Amino acid sequence: MTSTKTTIPFTGTAEQKAALEKVIADHKGKPGALMPVMQQAQDIYGYLPIEVQTMIAEGLGCSLEQVYGVSTFYAWFSLEPKGKHLIRVCLGTACYVKGSQDILDELVKLLGVTSGHTTPDGMFTLEAARCLGCCGLAPVMMIDDQVYGRLVPADVKGIIDKVRAE
């Protein structure tokens, strides 16, 4: 069974809260304040959990629904913390026709999370990408800045085990 929601608890610090409160105070009452506040909040926390969205809504005097709507509409906002390692699997045409969906499926099975989510231990975030610019090595995945090409599903476990061991 695969998880679709991270169980990593929110662990914001007093320093992060103070930084967010300053950002909110600097933007409060200004037209179009929500987007820059949300962007800076994500820079501070690394993502926008419900606790941070609530602070933004209360601080700017807007609804939590409005903050949540913006955070889920724009792809650059993340509602989950990113793992220590980012795994991106290319699903662009060249990779897809050479089996990248099978690579992604193997990662989902191995890690227990679907694309766009982070493992409960905080080790990996799994993402699907449209193109990684390595078409000649299709199918491709990247873990952080390391490219792994010409993959078959049987390669995945060894690569993940190697990254875990480092």
Backbone as a chain_set.jsonl record, in Angstrom:
{"seq": "MTSTKTTIPFTGTAEQKAALEKVIADHKGKPGALMPVMQQAQDIYGYLPIEVQTMIAEGLGCSLEQVYGVSTFYAWFSLEPKGKHLIRVCLGTACYVKGSQDILDELVKLLGVTSGHTTPDGMFTLEAARCLGCCGLAPVMMIDDQVYGRLVPADVKGIIDKVRAE", "coords": {"N": [[0.844, -1.181, 0.0], [0.546, 2.235, -0.786], [1.544, 5.364, 0.522], [-0.054, 8.518, 0.549], [0.199, 10.784, 1.915], [2.353, 12.651, 3.887], [3.683, 11.828, 7.066], [5.261, 13.323, 8.649], [5.754, 15.336, 11.377], [4.945, 18.824, 11.958], [7.509, 21.053, 12.721], [8.192, 23.741, 13.418], [10.355, 26.458, 14.339], [10.952, 28.895, 16.961], [12.432, 30.983, 15.936], [11.893, 30.799, 13.194], [9.153, 31.378, 13.241], [9.194, 34.011, 14.194], [10.533, 35.24, 12.053], [8.643, 34.862, 10.008], [6.5, 36.326, 11.07], [7.582, 38.889, 10.899], [7.817, 39.193, 8.111], [5.099, 39.118, 7.414], [4.195, 41.41, 8.795], [5.616, 43.365, 7.385], [4.313, 43.3, 4.931], [1.616, 43.529, 5.375], [-1.559, 44.88, 4.67], [-0.85, 45.838, 2.2], [-1.545, 45.901, -1.301], [-1.877, 42.806, -3.043], [-0.352, 41.258, -1.299], [-0.386, 38.593, -0.485], [0.893, 36.581, -2.179], [3.781, 37.261, -2.179], [4.242, 36.994, 0.579], [3.629, 34.299, 1.016], [5.591, 33.117, -0.605], [7.947, 33.926, 0.696], [7.463, 32.75, 3.162], [7.62, 30.048, 2.468], [10.316, 29.984, 1.813], [11.377, 30.367, 4.342], [10.409, 28.162, 5.887], [10.624, 25.998, 4.17], [8.499, 24.694, 3.124], [4.853, 24.768, 2.992], [3.083, 24.089, 5.441], [-0.107, 23.398, 7.035], [-0.136, 24.76, 9.459], [1.548, 26.958, 8.996], [0.188, 28.155, 6.887], [-2.106, 28.916, 8.261], [-1.058, 30.829, 10.046], [-0.329, 32.779, 8.186], [-2.829, 33.447, 7.036], [-4.236, 34.444, 9.298], [-2.503, 36.519, 10.012], [-2.534, 38.232, 7.778], [-5.166, 38.768, 7.585], [-6.909, 37.352, 5.945], [-8.804, 34.63, 4.484], [-8.278, 31.217, 5.483], [-8.93, 29.428, 3.52], [-8.447, 30.896, 1.201], [-5.647, 31.185, 1.282], [-4.905, 28.482, 1.211], [-6.003, 27.794, -1.268], [-4.395, 29.276, -3.063], [-1.928, 28.122, -2.46], [-2.247, 25.528, -3.368], [-2.802, 25.877, -6.031], [-0.588, 26.951, -7.424], [2.304, 25.486, -8.698], [4.852, 25.76, -7.593], [4.632, 25.975, -4.884], [4.874, 24.022, -1.968], [3.224, 21.635, -0.005], [4.252, 19.837, 1.655], [7.105, 18.774, 3.57], [10.366, 18.669, 2.115], [12.351, 15.842, 1.348], [15.546, 14.568, 2.513], [16.884, 13.741, 0.28], [16.208, 14.385, -3.099], [14.376, 12.761, -5.475], [13.967, 12.583, -8.859], [12.091, 11.502, -11.545], [12.224, 11.175, -14.956], [9.579, 11.753, -17.116], [9.331, 12.526, -19.662], [8.934, 12.406, -23.262], [11.003, 10.803, -24.632], [12.106, 9.339, -22.482], [9.806, 8.18, -21.432], [8.84, 6.452, -23.471], [10.818, 4.594, -23.372], [10.458, 3.327, -20.98], [10.262, 4.736, -18.506], [8.049, 5.061, -16.834], [7.816, 2.583, -15.636], [10.075, 2.658, -14.04], [9.402, 4.721, -12.267], [7.142, 3.508, -11.103], [8.382, 1.382, -9.775], [9.905, 2.763, -7.885], [7.829, 3.935, -6.387], [6.702, 1.636, -5.286], [8.917, 0.655, -3.822], [9.6, 2.796, -2.068], [7.213, 3.46, -0.878], [5.656, 5.718, -1.218], [3.792, 8.025, -3.23], [4.311, 9.904, -6.274], [5.332, 13.237, -5.748], [5.404, 13.236, -3.044], [6.859, 12.714, 0.254], [8.958, 10.41, 1.924], [8.056, 8.812, 5.031], [10.224, 8.78, 6.806], [11.603, 11.009, 6.124], [13.675, 10.875, 4.334], [13.558, 10.669, 1.47], [12.163, 12.518, -1.256], [9.867, 12.067, -3.768], [9.48, 12.794, -7.15], [7.87, 13.365, -10.278], [9.119, 14.328, -13.416], [8.952, 16.436, -16.292], [10.984, 16.693, -18.22], [14.411, 15.986, -18.071], [16.535, 16.669, -19.522], [18.31, 14.787, -20.494], [18.018, 13.052, -22.667], [19.349, 11.218, -24.326], [20.162, 9.275, -22.595], [17.999, 7.862, -21.827], [15.802, 5.53, -20.16], [15.703, 7.979, -17.526], [16.61, 8.952, -14.193], [17.075, 11.28, -11.547], [18.907, 11.708, -8.598], [19.17, 13.993, -6.276], [21.806, 15.784, -7.49], [22.828, 13.844, -9.085], [22.84, 11.915, -12.004], [21.13, 9.118, -13.243], [21.107, 6.838, -15.736], [19.742, 4.967, -18.581], [18.151, 3.047, -17.34], [16.66, 0.149, -15.808], [13.869, -1.37, -14.164], [14.947, -3.174, -12.241], [17.319, -1.989, -11.458], [16.768, -0.037, -9.606], [16.427, -0.588, -6.767], [19.067, -1.165, -5.865], [20.331, 1.296, -6.326], [18.893, 3.009, -4.627], [19.469, 1.769, -2.168], [22.226, 2.263, -2.06], [22.302, 5.071, -1.874], [20.994, 5.416, 0.574], [22.909, 4.305, 2.258], [24.985, 6.081, 2.198]], "CA": [[0.0, 0.0, 0.0], [1.355, 3.436, -0.847], [1.076, 6.52, 1.275], [-0.186, 9.74, -0.224], [0.348, 11.925, 2.813], [3.495, 12.536, 4.772], [3.341, 11.838, 8.486], [6.291, 14.076, 9.349], [5.078, 16.415, 12.107], [5.445, 20.19, 11.806], [8.451, 21.369, 13.792], [8.68, 25.109, 13.255], [11.085, 27.009, 15.476], [10.597, 30.259, 17.36], [13.118, 31.882, 15.001], [11.12, 30.791, 11.953], [7.898, 32.084, 13.494], [9.514, 35.444, 14.266], [10.842, 35.68, 10.691], [7.377, 34.932, 9.279], [5.737, 37.456, 11.605], [8.178, 40.107, 10.337], [7.405, 39.244, 6.706], [3.674, 39.479, 7.398], [4.086, 42.814, 9.206], [6.144, 44.191, 6.293], [3.413, 43.27, 3.774], [0.213, 43.681, 5.782], [-2.261, 46.051, 4.162], [-0.416, 46.178, 0.845], [-2.22, 45.094, -2.332], [-1.108, 41.672, -3.564], [0.605, 40.804, -0.285], [-0.432, 37.156, -0.202], [1.913, 35.802, -2.897], [5.138, 37.417, -1.645], [4.314, 36.447, 1.939], [3.692, 32.841, 0.89], [6.903, 32.75, -1.145], [8.943, 34.075, 1.755], [7.179, 31.732, 4.18], [8.189, 28.789, 1.992], [11.771, 30.11, 1.966], [11.682, 30.235, 5.777], [10.094, 26.825, 6.403], [10.911, 24.962, 3.177], [7.213, 24.229, 2.623], [3.742, 25.517, 3.583], [2.127, 23.238, 6.159], [-1.333, 24.072, 7.45], [0.185, 25.67, 10.556], [2.092, 28.183, 8.399], [-0.908, 28.78, 6.153], [-2.979, 29.538, 9.261], [-0.393, 32.053, 10.503], [-0.421, 33.748, 7.093], [-4.222, 33.897, 6.942], [-4.543, 35.278, 10.455], [-1.665, 37.716, 9.979], [-2.932, 39.128, 6.689], [-6.596, 39.014, 7.675], [-7.635, 36.708, 4.852], [-9.279, 33.311, 4.892], [-7.395, 30.067, 5.301], [-9.292, 28.859, 2.222], [-7.755, 31.67, 0.171], [-4.231, 30.808, 1.345], [-4.82, 27.099, 0.739], [-6.281, 27.801, -2.705], [-3.191, 29.748, -3.76], [-0.842, 27.164, -2.252], [-2.464, 24.322, -4.176], [-2.906, 26.244, -7.445], [0.74, 27.181, -8.004], [3.137, 24.293, -8.547], [6.083, 25.981, -6.842], [4.387, 25.853, -3.453], [4.834, 22.644, -1.493], [2.515, 21.459, 1.263], [4.979, 18.824, 2.426], [8.548, 19.005, 3.643], [11.175, 17.924, 1.157], [13.243, 14.878, 1.972], [16.988, 14.817, 2.453], [17.259, 13.509, -1.116], [15.146, 14.573, -4.082], [14.417, 11.829, -6.606], [13.115, 13.012, -9.966], [12.041, 10.534, -12.638], [11.795, 11.837, -16.18], [8.463, 11.154, -17.845], [9.306, 13.118, -20.996], [8.659, 11.439, -24.324], [12.089, 9.841, -24.854], [12.202, 8.453, -21.323], [8.556, 7.44, -21.262], [8.76, 5.337, -24.428], [11.838, 3.606, -23.008], [10.105, 2.638, -19.751], [10.427, 5.483, -17.254], [6.906, 4.835, -15.929], [8.159, 1.391, -14.856], [11.048, 3.096, -13.028], [8.609, 5.433, -11.264], [6.324, 2.516, -10.389], [9.277, 0.636, -8.881], [10.218, 3.661, -6.773], [6.619, 4.035, -5.571], [6.614, 0.38, -4.548], [10.052, 0.549, -2.909], [9.607, 3.859, -1.063], [5.916, 3.52, -0.204], [5.008, 7.017, -1.419], [3.524, 8.361, -4.611], [4.987, 11.094, -6.787], [4.935, 14.467, -5.086], [5.376, 13.035, -1.594], [8.098, 12.445, 0.971], [8.899, 9.213, 2.766], [7.829, 9.162, 6.441], [11.484, 8.995, 7.517], [12.195, 12.261, 5.667], [14.874, 10.607, 3.541], [13.384, 10.883, 0.031], [10.988, 13.097, -1.892], [9.741, 11.509, -5.113], [8.784, 13.675, -8.082], [7.91, 13.102, -11.711], [9.549, 15.512, -14.154], [8.615, 16.382, -17.725], [12.221, 16.448, -18.97], [15.614, 16.276, -17.297], [17.572, 17.079, -20.464], [19.273, 13.684, -20.679], [17.252, 12.149, -23.522], [20.211, 10.16, -24.852], [20.369, 8.27, -21.547], [16.662, 7.4, -21.431], [15.081, 6.331, -19.177], [16.586, 8.66, -16.588], [16.174, 9.557, -12.947], [18.124, 12.004, -10.83], [18.827, 11.801, -7.148], [19.887, 15.244, -6.038], [22.423, 16.214, -8.748], [23.389, 12.663, -9.751], [21.99, 11.363, -13.059], [21.176, 7.668, -13.445], [20.48, 6.633, -17.031], [19.575, 3.636, -19.176], [17.682, 2.261, -16.198], [15.588, -0.849, -15.825], [13.349, -1.419, -12.79], [15.812, -3.942, -11.344], [18.42, -1.126, -10.999], [16.293, 0.961, -8.648], [16.693, -0.95, -5.368], [20.496, -1.002, -5.588], [20.639, 2.729, -6.282], [18.312, 3.537, -3.383], [20.259, 1.228, -1.054], [23.515, 2.967, -2.062], [22.067, 6.423, -1.361], [20.697, 5.283, 2.007], [24.126, 3.937, 2.974], [25.96, 7.203, 2.182]], "C": [[0.886, 1.24, 0.0], [0.703, 4.569, -0.089], [0.951, 7.712, 0.349], [-0.048, 10.967, 0.65], [1.515, 11.656, 3.751], [3.045, 12.617, 6.224], [4.401, 12.559, 9.301], [5.614, 15.245, 10.064], [5.734, 17.771, 11.845], [6.334, 20.518, 12.997], [9.046, 22.758, 13.589], [9.349, 25.603, 14.524], [10.581, 28.414, 15.804], [11.229, 31.275, 16.405], [12.362, 31.953, 13.671], [9.823, 31.568, 12.121], [8.127, 33.594, 13.533], [9.812, 36.002, 12.876], [9.561, 35.822, 9.872], [6.544, 36.116, 9.773], [6.263, 38.789, 11.066], [7.774, 40.276, 8.874], [5.949, 39.694, 6.605], [3.504, 40.953, 7.752], [4.558, 43.757, 8.095], [5.178, 44.302, 5.12], [1.952, 43.571, 4.104], [-0.374, 44.992, 5.254], [-1.865, 46.471, 2.762], [-1.18, 45.318, -0.16], [-1.3, 43.971, -2.82], [-0.109, 41.091, -2.584], [0.689, 39.289, -0.16], [0.693, 36.378, -0.885], [3.324, 36.013, -2.342], [5.289, 36.881, -0.225], [4.43, 34.927, 1.875], [5.047, 32.387, 0.36], [7.979, 32.842, -0.072], [8.718, 33.074, 2.881], [7.76, 30.386, 3.757], [9.716, 28.827, 2.067], [12.176, 29.878, 3.427], [11.524, 28.798, 6.248], [10.456, 25.686, 5.455], [9.655, 24.381, 2.554], [6.125, 25.018, 3.347], [2.744, 24.581, 4.262], [0.935, 24.066, 6.618], [-1.074, 25.06, 8.586], [0.705, 27.017, 10.033], [1.007, 28.908, 7.609], [-1.859, 29.508, 7.104], [-2.364, 30.837, 9.778], [-0.49, 33.15, 9.446], [-1.83, 34.318, 7.015], [-4.57, 34.838, 8.094], [-3.774, 36.597, 10.41], [-2.082, 38.721, 8.923], [-4.423, 39.452, 6.722], [-7.365, 38.483, 6.479], [-8.041, 35.306, 5.306], [-8.215, 32.241, 4.66], [-7.674, 29.414, 3.949], [-8.581, 29.582, 1.094], [-6.275, 31.284, 0.129], [-4.047, 29.399, 0.789], [-5.047, 27.03, -0.774], [-5.078, 28.244, -3.514], [-2.077, 28.709, -3.644], [-1.014, 25.889, -3.07], [-2.566, 24.626, -5.669], [-1.533, 26.344, -8.096], [1.681, 26.035, -7.664], [4.386, 24.531, -7.705], [5.88, 25.969, -5.331], [4.285, 24.381, -3.088], [4.133, 22.594, -0.145], [3.203, 20.437, 2.159], [6.449, 19.172, 2.495], [9.26, 18.17, 2.592], [12.101, 16.989, 1.933], [14.698, 15.295, 1.847], [17.483, 14.672, 1.019], [16.036, 13.67, -2.008], [15.366, 13.619, -5.24], [13.452, 12.344, -7.66], [13.229, 11.971, -11.074], [11.501, 11.257, -13.857], [10.666, 11.044, -16.833], [8.277, 11.838, -19.197], [9.203, 12.025, -22.046], [9.75, 10.389, -24.485], [12.196, 8.843, -23.703], [10.957, 7.58, -21.186], [8.484, 6.246, -22.212], [9.799, 4.261, -24.145], [11.62, 3.031, -21.609], [10.228, 3.411, -18.459], [9.244, 5.32, -16.299], [7.155, 3.604, -15.071], [9.163, 1.723, -13.748], [10.306, 3.813, -11.895], [7.769, 4.464, -10.443], [7.168, 1.714, -9.394], [9.648, 1.482, -7.666], [9.025, 3.812, -5.836], [6.501, 2.797, -4.692], [7.702, 0.298, -3.464], [9.979, 1.558, -1.76], [8.295, 3.968, -0.295], [5.246, 4.876, -0.27], [4.784, 7.231, -2.915], [4.282, 9.623, -4.991], [4.425, 12.343, -6.121], [4.962, 14.374, -3.579], [6.746, 12.644, -1.055], [7.918, 11.218, 1.855], [8.748, 9.623, 4.227], [9.114, 9.398, 7.233], [12.187, 10.283, 7.084], [13.413, 12.091, 4.782], [14.703, 10.994, 2.067], [12.09, 11.616, -0.293], [10.996, 12.597, -3.324], [8.936, 12.456, -5.98], [8.911, 13.149, -9.5], [8.284, 14.406, -12.394], [9.178, 15.343, -15.625], [9.839, 16.158, -18.588], [13.395, 16.826, -18.087], [16.786, 16.636, -18.209], [18.635, 16.026, -20.726], [18.678, 12.627, -21.604], [18.075, 10.986, -24.069], [20.47, 9.046, -23.853], [19.063, 7.62, -21.095], [16.604, 5.903, -21.173], [16.011, 6.803, -18.061], [15.859, 9.008, -15.295], [17.372, 10.297, -12.378], [17.851, 11.888, -9.347], [19.762, 12.935, -6.776], [20.493, 15.684, -7.375], [23.013, 15.058, -9.551], [22.391, 12.094, -10.756], [22.227, 9.855, -13.152], [20.416, 7.385, -14.732], [20.49, 5.19, -17.478], [19.126, 2.636, -18.116], [16.683, 1.187, -16.6], [15.097, -0.94, -14.381], [14.247, -2.162, -11.8], [16.988, -3.112, -10.803], [18.035, -0.296, -9.778], [16.669, 0.62, -7.207], [18.16, -0.749, -5.011], [20.894, 0.462, -5.474], [20.115, 3.342, -4.979], [19.104, 3.046, -2.17], [21.601, 1.948, -0.926], [23.347, 4.372, -1.477], [21.773, 6.382, 0.142], [21.961, 5.052, 2.82], [25.113, 5.111, 3.077], [25.765, 8.153, 3.335]], "O": [[1.883, 1.282, 0.722], [-0.52, 4.711, -0.064], [1.777, 7.891, -0.547], [-0.169, 12.089, 0.158], [1.64, 10.575, 4.328], [2.14, 13.378, 6.565], [4.437, 12.421, 10.524], [4.963, 16.064, 9.415], [6.927, 17.85, 11.549], [5.955, 20.288, 14.146], [10.265, 22.924, 13.591], [8.972, 25.227, 15.633], [9.87, 29.032, 15.013], [10.627, 32.306, 16.103], [12.21, 33.029, 13.092], [9.437, 32.333, 11.237], [7.346, 34.361, 12.97], [9.393, 37.113, 12.554], [9.406, 36.788, 9.125], [5.947, 36.83, 8.967], [5.487, 39.708, 10.806], [7.428, 41.378, 8.447], [5.617, 40.558, 5.793], [2.755, 41.668, 7.086], [3.971, 44.82, 7.888], [5.213, 45.29, 4.387], [1.15, 43.838, 3.208], [0.229, 46.058, 5.375], [-2.482, 47.37, 2.19], [-1.434, 44.141, 0.096], [-0.097, 44.169, -2.987], [0.883, 40.491, -2.997], [1.728, 38.758, 0.23], [1.378, 35.592, -0.231], [4.01, 35.031, -2.057], [6.35, 36.37, 0.135], [5.234, 34.332, 2.594], [5.592, 31.384, 0.823], [8.819, 31.952, 0.057], [9.677, 32.599, 3.489], [8.324, 29.664, 4.578], [10.344, 27.808, 2.355], [13.204, 29.259, 3.7], [12.401, 28.268, 6.931], [10.581, 24.538, 5.883], [9.733, 23.654, 1.564], [6.424, 25.839, 4.214], [1.675, 24.313, 3.714], [0.976, 25.296, 6.589], [-1.735, 26.096, 8.66], [0.351, 28.075, 10.553], [0.915, 30.135, 7.657], [-2.355, 30.589, 6.786], [-3.066, 31.836, 9.932], [-0.708, 34.316, 9.775], [-2.007, 35.534, 6.938], [-5.137, 35.909, 7.876], [-4.317, 37.655, 10.728], [-1.996, 39.929, 9.144], [-4.891, 40.312, 5.975], [-8.351, 39.081, 6.047], [-7.66, 34.86, 6.389], [-7.376, 32.352, 3.766], [-6.757, 28.904, 3.304], [-8.154, 28.95, 0.128], [-5.718, 31.079, -0.95], [-3.142, 29.153, -0.008], [-4.358, 26.288, -1.474], [-4.773, 27.647, -4.546], [-1.365, 28.446, -4.614], [-0.029, 25.242, -3.424], [-2.43, 23.719, -6.49], [-1.345, 25.864, -9.214], [1.837, 25.661, -6.502], [4.93, 23.576, -7.151], [6.852, 25.954, -4.576], [3.681, 23.592, -3.814], [4.407, 23.401, 0.743], [2.777, 20.206, 3.291], [6.985, 19.798, 1.581], [8.798, 17.088, 2.228], [12.565, 17.311, 3.027], [15.027, 16.259, 1.157], [18.388, 15.388, 0.591], [14.961, 13.153, -1.705], [16.402, 13.656, -5.905], [12.264, 12.522, -7.391], [14.33, 11.608, -11.487], [10.441, 11.881, -13.797], [10.778, 9.841, -17.068], [7.211, 11.748, -19.807], [9.369, 10.845, -21.738], [9.452, 9.194, -24.475], [12.358, 7.643, -23.928], [11.047, 6.395, -20.865], [8.108, 5.148, -21.8], [9.672, 3.136, -24.628], [12.487, 2.326, -21.092], [10.294, 2.798, -17.394], [9.415, 5.428, -15.085], [6.756, 3.571, -13.907], [9.114, 1.149, -12.661], [10.547, 3.548, -10.718], [7.694, 4.587, -9.22], [6.708, 1.407, -8.294], [9.698, 0.974, -6.546], [9.195, 3.817, -4.617], [6.231, 2.9, -3.495], [7.425, -0.086, -2.327], [10.263, 1.216, -0.613], [8.264, 4.506, 0.812], [4.358, 5.165, 0.533], [5.504, 6.682, -3.749], [4.823, 10.321, -4.134], [3.214, 12.489, -5.952], [4.585, 15.325, -2.894], [7.658, 12.295, -1.804], [6.863, 11.016, 2.454], [9.256, 10.671, 4.628], [9.104, 10.132, 8.222], [13.247, 10.616, 7.614], [14.116, 13.063, 4.505], [15.609, 11.585, 1.478], [11.052, 11.366, 0.319], [12.011, 12.69, -4.015], [7.842, 12.875, -5.604], [9.927, 12.564, -9.873], [7.816, 15.473, -11.996], [9.103, 14.222, -16.129], [9.738, 15.482, -19.612], [13.376, 17.866, -17.43], [17.896, 16.878, -17.735], [19.746, 16.355, -21.14], [18.819, 11.431, -21.348], [17.55, 9.888, -24.254], [20.952, 7.978, -24.231], [19.035, 6.908, -20.092], [17.252, 5.111, -21.856], [16.973, 6.124, -17.701], [14.667, 9.314, -15.293], [18.523, 9.986, -12.684], [16.706, 11.962, -8.901], [20.979, 12.845, -6.939], [19.743, 15.936, -8.317], [23.634, 15.28, -10.591], [21.241, 11.823, -10.412], [23.364, 9.384, -13.141], [19.218, 7.656, -14.819], [21.125, 4.321, -16.88], [19.655, 1.529, -18.016], [15.967, 1.309, -17.594], [15.848, -0.614, -13.461], [14.292, -1.798, -10.625], [17.593, -3.488, -9.799], [18.904, 0.102, -9.002], [17.187, 1.48, -6.496], [18.461, -0.208, -3.947], [21.703, 0.825, -4.62], [20.82, 4.102, -4.316], [19.377, 3.818, -1.251], [22.061, 2.214, 0.184], [24.169, 4.809, -0.671], [22.258, 7.229, 0.892], [22.079, 5.545, 3.942], [25.978, 5.119, 3.953], [26.498, 9.134, 3.458]]}, "num_chains": 1, "name": "protein.A"}
